[in-house]
């Protein structure tokens, strides 16, 4: 198994754990936090993909998922304050 496949498998497992935790919990701010973690995991994978293989689309996707993560964190903070 190549390093890229092992990285993909590990990130998929972490992503699924994060999604399952986000779905199973009842607190909205914690759901947003786990969603942010999932987005960061995808962003890190795309960043590593860009650094290793030089794919420009991976860098664009990494930036996009980092922005999604930042917005999920902002929603978590706002929902905590509003609750």
Secondary structure by P-SEA (a helix, b strand, c coil): ccaaaaaaaaaaaaaaaaaaaaaacccaaaaaaaaaaaaaaaaaaaaaaaaacccaaaaaaaaaaaaaaaaaaaaaaaaaaac
